[in-house]
């Protein structure tokens, strides 16, 4: 027996299953602040780590000046 198109699509949607996953975020380590030169401007940027700060500079063409204290 071949079902009409409308009945086939209804069957497909009735069989669809939905799953929900919840993820709790644990508190992150404090972010690091660092200064960069973008041309003549000094810019303050935050990152998750010093390694990420250096990667941001390399990708964006910023000149890394140093980490900043709070």
N, CA, C and O atoms as a CHARMM CRD file, in Angstrom:
* protein
*
  280
    1    1 UNK  N      0.84100  -1.17800   0.00000 PROA 1      0.00000
    2    1 UNK  CA     0.00000   0.00000   0.00000 PROA 1      0.00000
    3    1 UNK  C      0.88900   1.24600   0.00000 PROA 1      0.00000
    4    1 UNK  O      1.79500   1.35900   0.82600 PROA 1      0.00000
    5    2 UNK  N      0.64300   2.15300  -0.89500 PROA 2      0.00000
    6    2 UNK  CA     1.39200   3.40000  -1.00200 PROA 2      0.00000
    7    2 UNK  C      0.53200   4.51500  -0.43400 PROA 2      0.00000
    8    2 UNK  O     -0.61400   4.70700  -0.83900 PROA 2      0.00000
    9    3 UNK  N      1.10400   5.24100   0.50800 PROA 3      0.00000
   10    3 UNK  CA     0.37800   6.34500   1.14200 PROA 3      0.00000
   11    3 UNK  C      0.50200   7.60800   0.30500 PROA 3      0.00000
   12    3 UNK  O      1.53200   7.82600  -0.33200 PROA 3      0.00000
   13    4 UNK  N     -0.52500   8.43700   0.29700 PROA 4      0.00000
   14    4 UNK  CA    -0.41500   9.73800  -0.38000 PROA 4      0.00000
   15    4 UNK  C      0.65500  10.58700   0.30200 PROA 4      0.00000
   16    4 UNK  O      0.96700  10.37900   1.47500 PROA 4      0.00000
   17    5 UNK  N      1.21400  11.54200  -0.43400 PROA 5      0.00000
   18    5 UNK  CA     2.31700  12.37300   0.06800 PROA 5      0.00000
   19    5 UNK  C      1.96900  13.03700   1.40100 PROA 5      0.00000
   20    5 UNK  O      2.81900  13.06800   2.29000 PROA 5      0.00000
   21    6 UNK  N      0.77700  13.56100   1.57500 PROA 6      0.00000
   22    6 UNK  CA     0.38500  14.23800   2.81500 PROA 6      0.00000
   23    6 UNK  C      0.45300  13.28300   4.00200 PROA 6      0.00000
   24    6 UNK  O      0.90200  13.67300   5.08000 PROA 6      0.00000
   25    7 UNK  N      0.01600  12.04500   3.82000 PROA 7      0.00000
   26    7 UNK  CA     0.05100  11.07400   4.90500 PROA 7      0.00000
   27    7 UNK  C      1.48000  10.66500   5.23500 PROA 7      0.00000
   28    7 UNK  O      1.79100  10.43800   6.40400 PROA 7      0.00000
   29    8 UNK  N      2.36400  10.56500   4.23400 PROA 8      0.00000
   30    8 UNK  CA     3.75800  10.20200   4.47900 PROA 8      0.00000
   31    8 UNK  C      4.47500  11.27800   5.28100 PROA 8      0.00000
   32    8 UNK  O      5.23400  10.96000   6.19700 PROA 8      0.00000
   33    9 UNK  N      4.24800  12.54300   4.95400 PROA 9      0.00000
   34    9 UNK  CA     4.92200  13.61300   5.68200 PROA 9      0.00000
   35    9 UNK  C      4.40400  13.69500   7.11500 PROA 9      0.00000
   36    9 UNK  O      5.16500  13.99600   8.03400 PROA 9      0.00000
   37   10 UNK  N      3.11000  13.42800   7.30800 PROA 10     0.00000
   38   10 UNK  CA     2.55800  13.43400   8.65900 PROA 10     0.00000
   39   10 UNK  C      3.18600  12.31900   9.49100 PROA 10     0.00000
   40   10 UNK  O      3.51300  12.52400  10.65900 PROA 10     0.00000
   41   11 UNK  N      3.35600  11.13500   8.89200 PROA 11     0.00000
   42   11 UNK  CA     3.98900  10.02000   9.59700 PROA 11     0.00000
   43   11 UNK  C      5.41600  10.36400   9.99500 PROA 11     0.00000
   44   11 UNK  O      5.85000  10.03300  11.09900 PROA 11     0.00000
   45   12 UNK  N      6.14100  11.02100   9.11400 PROA 12     0.00000
   46   12 UNK  CA     7.52800  11.37500   9.40300 PROA 12     0.00000
   47   12 UNK  C      7.61200  12.33600  10.58300 PROA 12     0.00000
   48   12 UNK  O      8.48300  12.18600  11.44000 PROA 12     0.00000
   49   13 UNK  N      6.72400  13.31200  10.63600 PROA 13     0.00000
   50   13 UNK  CA     6.78300  14.27400  11.73400 PROA 13     0.00000
   51   13 UNK  C      6.31700  13.65900  13.04300 PROA 13     0.00000
   52   13 UNK  O      6.77100  14.07900  14.10700 PROA 13     0.00000
   53   14 UNK  N      5.44100  12.69700  12.99900 PROA 14     0.00000
   54   14 UNK  CA     4.98600  12.06000  14.23100 PROA 14     0.00000
   55   14 UNK  C      6.08500  11.20700  14.85600 PROA 14     0.00000
   56   14 UNK  O      6.08400  10.98900  16.06700 PROA 14     0.00000
   57   15 UNK  N      7.00900  10.73000  14.05300 PROA 15     0.00000
   58   15 UNK  CA     8.07800   9.86900  14.56000 PROA 15     0.00000
   59   15 UNK  C      9.31300  10.64600  14.98500 PROA 15     0.00000
   60   15 UNK  O     10.23700  10.05700  15.54700 PROA 15     0.00000
   61   16 UNK  N      9.35900  11.92000  14.74100 PROA 16     0.00000
   62   16 UNK  CA    10.51900  12.72100  15.07800 PROA 16     0.00000
   63   16 UNK  C     10.67500  12.79900  16.59700 PROA 16     0.00000
   64   16 UNK  O      9.69100  12.96400  17.31800 PROA 16     0.00000
   65   17 UNK  N     11.90100  12.68200  17.07300 PROA 17     0.00000
   66   17 UNK  CA    12.19500  12.73300  18.50200 PROA 17     0.00000
   67   17 UNK  C     13.05900  13.95500  18.76800 PROA 17     0.00000
   68   17 UNK  O     13.96500  14.26200  17.99300 PROA 17     0.00000
   69   18 UNK  N     12.78600  14.63600  19.83800 PROA 18     0.00000
   70   18 UNK  CA    13.54900  15.81500  20.21600 PROA 18     0.00000
   71   18 UNK  C     14.23000  15.56300  21.54900 PROA 18     0.00000
   72   18 UNK  O     13.59100  15.12200  22.50400 PROA 18     0.00000
   73   19 UNK  N     15.50500  15.83600  21.61500 PROA 19     0.00000
   74   19 UNK  CA    16.25800  15.69100  22.85900 PROA 19     0.00000
   75   19 UNK  C     16.77800  17.05700  23.27200 PROA 19     0.00000
   76   19 UNK  O     17.18300  17.85600  22.42900 PROA 19     0.00000
   77   20 UNK  N     16.76500  17.31800  24.55600 PROA 20     0.00000
   78   20 UNK  CA    17.28200  18.57100  25.08700 PROA 20     0.00000
   79   20 UNK  C     18.41400  18.23300  26.05000 PROA 20     0.00000
   80   20 UNK  O     18.26900  17.38800  26.93300 PROA 20     0.00000
   81   21 UNK  N     19.53200  18.90300  25.86300 PROA 21     0.00000
   82   21 UNK  CA    20.68500  18.69900  26.73700 PROA 21     0.00000
   83   21 UNK  C     20.94800  20.00400  27.45200 PROA 21     0.00000
   84   21 UNK  O     21.03900  21.05900  26.82500 PROA 21     0.00000
   85   22 UNK  N     21.06800  19.93200  28.74700 PROA 22     0.00000
   86   22 UNK  CA    21.38100  21.12300  29.52500 PROA 22     0.00000
   87   22 UNK  C     22.80100  21.01100  30.04600 PROA 22     0.00000
   88   22 UNK  O     23.22400  19.95800  30.52200 PROA 22     0.00000
   89   23 UNK  N     23.51800  22.10000  29.94800 PROA 23     0.00000
   90   23 UNK  CA    24.90500  22.11700  30.38400 PROA 23     0.00000
   91   23 UNK  C     25.05100  23.22500  31.40800 PROA 23     0.00000
   92   23 UNK  O     24.70400  24.37600  31.14400 PROA 23     0.00000
   93   24 UNK  N     25.55800  22.87900  32.56200 PROA 24     0.00000
   94   24 UNK  CA    25.83600  23.88600  33.58400 PROA 24     0.00000
   95   24 UNK  C     27.26700  24.35000  33.41200 PROA 24     0.00000
   96   24 UNK  O     28.18800  23.54500  33.27600 PROA 24     0.00000
   97   25 UNK  N     27.43400  25.62400  33.42000 PROA 25     0.00000
   98   25 UNK  CA    28.77900  26.17200  33.30200 PROA 25     0.00000
   99   25 UNK  C     29.35800  26.37500  34.69000 PROA 25     0.00000
  100   25 UNK  O     28.75200  27.01300  35.55100 PROA 25     0.00000
  101   26 UNK  N     30.52100  25.83000  34.88400 PROA 26     0.00000
  102   26 UNK  CA    31.20200  26.08100  36.14900 PROA 26     0.00000
  103   26 UNK  C     31.89800  27.43300  36.02600 PROA 26     0.00000
  104   26 UNK  O     32.22100  27.86300  34.91900 PROA 26     0.00000
  105   27 UNK  N     32.12900  28.09600  37.13700 PROA 27     0.00000
  106   27 UNK  CA    32.76000  29.41400  37.06900 PROA 27     0.00000
  107   27 UNK  C     34.11900  29.31800  36.37900 PROA 27     0.00000
  108   27 UNK  O     34.92500  28.43700  36.67800 PROA 27     0.00000
  109   28 UNK  N     34.34900  30.22800  35.46500 PROA 28     0.00000
  110   28 UNK  CA    35.61400  30.25600  34.74100 PROA 28     0.00000
  111   28 UNK  C     36.68700  30.92700  35.58200 PROA 28     0.00000
  112   28 UNK  O     36.41000  31.67500  36.51900 PROA 28     0.00000
  113   29 UNK  N     37.90300  30.63200  35.21200 PROA 29     0.00000
  114   29 UNK  CA    39.02700  31.34500  35.82000 PROA 29     0.00000
  115   29 UNK  C     38.91500  32.81300  35.40300 PROA 29     0.00000
  116   29 UNK  O     38.35400  33.11100  34.34800 PROA 29     0.00000
  117   30 UNK  N     39.43300  33.71500  36.20100 PROA 30     0.00000
  118   30 UNK  CA    39.34000  35.12700  35.83800 PROA 30     0.00000
  119   30 UNK  C     40.04400  35.39400  34.50600 PROA 30     0.00000
  120   30 UNK  O     41.07400  34.79700  34.19300 PROA 30     0.00000
  121   31 UNK  N     39.47100  36.28700  33.75400 PROA 31     0.00000
  122   31 UNK  CA    40.05500  36.63100  32.45100 PROA 31     0.00000
  123   31 UNK  C     41.26800  37.52800  32.65000 PROA 31     0.00000
  124   31 UNK  O     41.36100  38.25100  33.64100 PROA 31     0.00000
  125   32 UNK  N     42.18600  37.47700  31.71100 PROA 32     0.00000
  126   32 UNK  CA    43.36200  38.33800  31.76800 PROA 32     0.00000
  127   32 UNK  C     43.12000  39.55900  30.88900 PROA 32     0.00000
  128   32 UNK  O     42.48900  39.46400  29.83700 PROA 32     0.00000
  129   33 UNK  N     43.62300  40.69200  31.32700 PROA 33     0.00000
  130   33 UNK  CA    43.54000  41.92500  30.54900 PROA 33     0.00000
  131   33 UNK  C     44.92700  42.20800  29.99700 PROA 33     0.00000
  132   33 UNK  O     45.93200  42.02900  30.68600 PROA 33     0.00000
  133   34 UNK  N     44.97100  42.65200  28.75200 PROA 34     0.00000
  134   34 UNK  CA    46.26000  42.97900  28.16800 PROA 34     0.00000
  135   34 UNK  C     46.12600  44.18300  27.25800 PROA 34     0.00000
  136   34 UNK  O     45.04600  44.47700  26.74400 PROA 34     0.00000
  137   35 UNK  N     47.24300  44.87700  27.06500 PROA 35     0.00000
  138   35 UNK  CA    47.27000  46.06800  26.23600 PROA 35     0.00000
  139   35 UNK  C     47.95600  45.75100  24.91800 PROA 35     0.00000
  140   35 UNK  O     48.94400  45.01900  24.87000 PROA 35     0.00000
  141   36 UNK  N     47.41000  46.31900  23.85100 PROA 36     0.00000
  142   36 UNK  CA    47.99600  46.15800  22.52600 PROA 36     0.00000
  143   36 UNK  C     48.04500  47.52800  21.84500 PROA 36     0.00000
  144   36 UNK  O     47.32100  48.45400  22.21300 PROA 36     0.00000
  145   37 UNK  N     48.90700  47.62500  20.85500 PROA 37     0.00000
  146   37 UNK  CA    48.93600  48.81600  20.01700 PROA 37     0.00000
  147   37 UNK  C     48.26000  48.48600  18.70700 PROA 37     0.00000
  148   37 UNK  O     48.60900  47.51900  18.03000 PROA 37     0.00000
  149   38 UNK  N     47.28000  49.31300  18.36200 PROA 38     0.00000
  150   38 UNK  CA    46.64700  49.21600  17.04900 PROA 38     0.00000
  151   38 UNK  C     46.94600  50.53400  16.35800 PROA 38     0.00000
  152   38 UNK  O     46.22700  51.52000  16.51500 PROA 38     0.00000
  153   39 UNK  N     48.02100  50.52400  15.59200 PROA 39     0.00000
  154   39 UNK  CA    48.51400  51.78100  15.02100 PROA 39     0.00000
  155   39 UNK  C     48.98000  52.66200  16.16800 PROA 39     0.00000
  156   39 UNK  O     49.77100  52.21600  16.99800 PROA 39     0.00000
  157   40 UNK  N     48.51100  53.90300  16.23500 PROA 40     0.00000
  158   40 UNK  CA    48.92900  54.80500  17.31500 PROA 40     0.00000
  159   40 UNK  C     48.08400  54.67600  18.59600 PROA 40     0.00000
  160   40 UNK  O     48.36400  55.34800  19.58800 PROA 40     0.00000
  161   41 UNK  N     47.05600  53.82000  18.57800 PROA 41     0.00000
  162   41 UNK  CA    46.16100  53.71300  19.73400 PROA 41     0.00000
  163   41 UNK  C     46.54800  52.55800  20.64300 PROA 41     0.00000
  164   41 UNK  O     46.92600  51.48700  20.16900 PROA 41     0.00000
  165   42 UNK  N     46.45300  52.77800  21.95500 PROA 42     0.00000
  166   42 UNK  CA    46.63500  51.73200  22.95600 PROA 42     0.00000
  167   42 UNK  C     45.25400  51.17700  23.28700 PROA 42     0.00000
  168   42 UNK  O     44.35400  51.92700  23.66400 PROA 42     0.00000
  169   43 UNK  N     45.08400  49.85400  23.14500 PROA 43     0.00000
  170   43 UNK  CA    43.78300  49.21900  23.32100 PROA 43     0.00000
  171   43 UNK  C     43.86900  48.18400  24.42700 PROA 43     0.00000
  172   43 UNK  O     44.84000  47.43100  24.50100 PROA 43     0.00000
  173   44 UNK  N     42.85100  48.14100  25.29400 PROA 44     0.00000
  174   44 UNK  CA    42.76700  47.15700  26.36800 PROA 44     0.00000
  175   44 UNK  C     41.82300  46.04500  25.91800 PROA 44     0.00000
  176   44 UNK  O     40.69600  46.31800  25.50500 PROA 44     0.00000
  177   45 UNK  N     42.28100  44.78900  25.99500 PROA 45     0.00000
  178   45 UNK  CA    41.49900  43.63700  25.55800 PROA 45     0.00000
  179   45 UNK  C     41.50700  42.60000  26.66800 PROA 45     0.00000
  180   45 UNK  O     42.48100  42.49600  27.41400 PROA 45     0.00000
  181   46 UNK  N     40.41600  41.82400  26.78700 PROA 46     0.00000
  182   46 UNK  CA    40.34500  40.71600  27.74200 PROA 46     0.00000
  183   46 UNK  C     40.37800  39.39400  26.99100 PROA 46     0.00000
  184   46 UNK  O     39.84400  39.28000  25.88800 PROA 46     0.00000
  185   47 UNK  N     41.01600  38.39200  27.60200 PROA 47     0.00000
  186   47 UNK  CA    41.08200  37.05300  27.02200 PROA 47     0.00000
  187   47 UNK  C     41.02600  36.03300  28.15000 PROA 47     0.00000
  188   47 UNK  O     41.15100  36.38400  29.32300 PROA 47     0.00000
  189   48 UNK  N     40.83800  34.76500  27.78800 PROA 48     0.00000
  190   48 UNK  CA    40.77000  33.69900  28.78900 PROA 48     0.00000
  191   48 UNK  C     42.13300  33.33100  29.34900 PROA 48     0.00000
  192   48 UNK  O     42.22600  32.83500  30.47200 PROA 48     0.00000
  193   49 UNK  N     43.20000  33.56700  28.57800 PROA 49     0.00000
  194   49 UNK  CA    44.54600  33.21300  29.04500 PROA 49     0.00000
  195   49 UNK  C     45.56700  34.06700  28.31200 PROA 49     0.00000
  196   49 UNK  O     45.24100  34.75400  27.34400 PROA 49     0.00000
  197   50 UNK  N     46.80500  34.01600  28.78200 PROA 50     0.00000
  198   50 UNK  CA    47.88000  34.75900  28.12700 PROA 50     0.00000
  199   50 UNK  C     48.13600  34.19700  26.72600 PROA 50     0.00000
  200   50 UNK  O     48.41500  34.94900  25.79100 PROA 50     0.00000
  201   51 UNK  N     48.03900  32.87200  26.58700 PROA 51     0.00000
  202   51 UNK  CA    48.22700  32.25500  25.26600 PROA 51     0.00000
  203   51 UNK  C     47.17900  32.74400  24.28000 PROA 51     0.00000
  204   51 UNK  O     47.49100  33.01900  23.12100 PROA 51     0.00000
  205   52 UNK  N     45.92200  32.85500  24.74100 PROA 52     0.00000
  206   52 UNK  CA    44.86500  33.35700  23.86400 PROA 52     0.00000
  207   52 UNK  C     45.12300  34.81600  23.50300 PROA 52     0.00000
  208   52 UNK  O     44.85900  35.22800  22.37400 PROA 52     0.00000
  209   53 UNK  N     45.63300  35.59600  24.44400 PROA 53     0.00000
  210   53 UNK  CA    45.95100  36.99500  24.17600 PROA 53     0.00000
  211   53 UNK  C     46.98800  37.10400  23.06500 PROA 53     0.00000
  212   53 UNK  O     46.84400  37.92300  22.15700 PROA 53     0.00000
  213   54 UNK  N     48.02700  36.28600  23.13400 PROA 54     0.00000
  214   54 UNK  CA    49.05900  36.31000  22.09500 PROA 54     0.00000
  215   54 UNK  C     48.49800  35.85200  20.75000 PROA 54     0.00000
  216   54 UNK  O     48.88000  36.38300  19.70700 PROA 54     0.00000
  217   55 UNK  N     47.59900  34.87600  20.76500 PROA 55     0.00000
  218   55 UNK  CA    46.97900  34.40000  19.52500 PROA 55     0.00000
  219   55 UNK  C     46.11000  35.49000  18.89800 PROA 55     0.00000
  220   55 UNK  O     46.11800  35.66300  17.67900 PROA 55     0.00000
  221   56 UNK  N     45.36900  36.21700  19.71600 PROA 56     0.00000
  222   56 UNK  CA    44.54000  37.32500  19.21800 PROA 56     0.00000
  223   56 UNK  C     45.41900  38.36300  18.53700 PROA 56     0.00000
  224   56 UNK  O     45.08300  38.86700  17.46500 PROA 56     0.00000
  225   57 UNK  N     46.54700  38.68100  19.16500 PROA 57     0.00000
  226   57 UNK  CA    47.46700  39.66200  18.57500 PROA 57     0.00000
  227   57 UNK  C     48.00700  39.17300  17.23700 PROA 57     0.00000
  228   57 UNK  O     48.06300  39.93200  16.27000 PROA 57     0.00000
  229   58 UNK  N     48.40400  37.90700  17.18300 PROA 58     0.00000
  230   58 UNK  CA    48.96500  37.35500  15.94700 PROA 58     0.00000
  231   58 UNK  C     47.92900  37.35600  14.82200 PROA 58     0.00000
  232   58 UNK  O     48.25100  37.69500  13.68400 PROA 58     0.00000
  233   59 UNK  N     46.68200  36.97900  15.13800 PROA 59     0.00000
  234   59 UNK  CA    45.63300  36.91400  14.12100 PROA 59     0.00000
  235   59 UNK  C     45.17700  38.29300  13.65300 PROA 59     0.00000
  236   59 UNK  O     44.82500  38.47400  12.48700 PROA 59     0.00000
  237   60 UNK  N     45.18400  39.26400  14.56600 PROA 60     0.00000
  238   60 UNK  CA    44.62800  40.58200  14.25400 PROA 60     0.00000
  239   60 UNK  C     45.68200  41.60100  13.83400 PROA 60     0.00000
  240   60 UNK  O     45.34500  42.70100  13.39700 PROA 60     0.00000
  241   61 UNK  N     46.94800  41.24200  13.96500 PROA 61     0.00000
  242   61 UNK  CA    48.00400  42.17500  13.59600 PROA 61     0.00000
  243   61 UNK  C     48.25800  43.24500  14.64100 PROA 61     0.00000
  244   61 UNK  O     48.82300  44.29200  14.32500 PROA 61     0.00000
  245   62 UNK  N     47.84900  43.00300  15.88500 PROA 62     0.00000
  246   62 UNK  CA    48.11900  43.94400  16.96600 PROA 62     0.00000
  247   62 UNK  C     49.53300  43.72100  17.48700 PROA 62     0.00000
  248   62 UNK  O     50.08300  42.62500  17.38400 PROA 62     0.00000
  249   63 UNK  N     50.10900  44.78100  18.04900 PROA 63     0.00000
  250   63 UNK  CA    51.42000  44.66100  18.69900 PROA 63     0.00000
  251   63 UNK  C     51.18900  44.49300  20.19400 PROA 63     0.00000
  252   63 UNK  O     50.68200  45.40400  20.84900 PROA 63     0.00000
  253   64 UNK  N     51.55600  43.33200  20.74100 PROA 64     0.00000
  254   64 UNK  CA    51.35300  43.02100  22.15700 PROA 64     0.00000
  255   64 UNK  C     52.25600  43.92300  22.98300 PROA 64     0.00000
  256   64 UNK  O     53.46100  43.98900  22.74200 PROA 64     0.00000
  257   65 UNK  N     51.66900  44.62500  23.96800 PROA 65     0.00000
  258   65 UNK  CA    52.44400  45.49600  24.85900 PROA 65     0.00000
  259   65 UNK  C     52.72600  44.76000  26.15100 PROA 65     0.00000
  260   65 UNK  O     53.87500  44.69200  26.58800 PROA 65     0.00000
  261   66 UNK  N     51.67500  44.19700  26.77800 PROA 66     0.00000
  262   66 UNK  CA    51.86500  43.46000  28.02400 PROA 66     0.00000
  263   66 UNK  C     50.54600  43.23400  28.73700 PROA 66     0.00000
  264   66 UNK  O     49.51200  43.79200  28.37100 PROA 66     0.00000
  265   67 UNK  N     50.61200  42.40200  29.76100 PROA 67     0.00000
  266   67 UNK  CA    49.43400  42.14100  30.58500 PROA 67     0.00000
  267   67 UNK  C     49.19600  43.33600  31.49300 PROA 67     0.00000
  268   67 UNK  O     50.14800  44.01200  31.88300 PROA 67     0.00000
  269   68 UNK  N     47.95700  43.60600  31.83300 PROA 68     0.00000
  270   68 UNK  CA    47.59000  44.73500  32.68200 PROA 68     0.00000
  271   68 UNK  C     47.05700  44.23000  34.01300 PROA 68     0.00000
  272   68 UNK  O     46.39700  43.19300  34.07400 PROA 68     0.00000
  273   69 UNK  N     47.34400  44.96500  35.07200 PROA 69     0.00000
  274   69 UNK  CA    46.77800  44.63500  36.39200 PROA 69     0.00000
  275   69 UNK  C     45.42100  45.28100  36.53200 PROA 69     0.00000
  276   69 UNK  O     45.11300  46.26300  35.85700 PROA 69     0.00000
  277   70 UNK  N     44.60100  44.71600  37.42100 PROA 70     0.00000
  278   70 UNK  CA    43.28000  45.31300  37.69300 PROA 70     0.00000
  279   70 UNK  C     43.43100  46.57700  38.48800 PROA 70     0.00000
  280   70 UNK  O     42.43600  47.22400  38.81600 PROA 70     0.00000
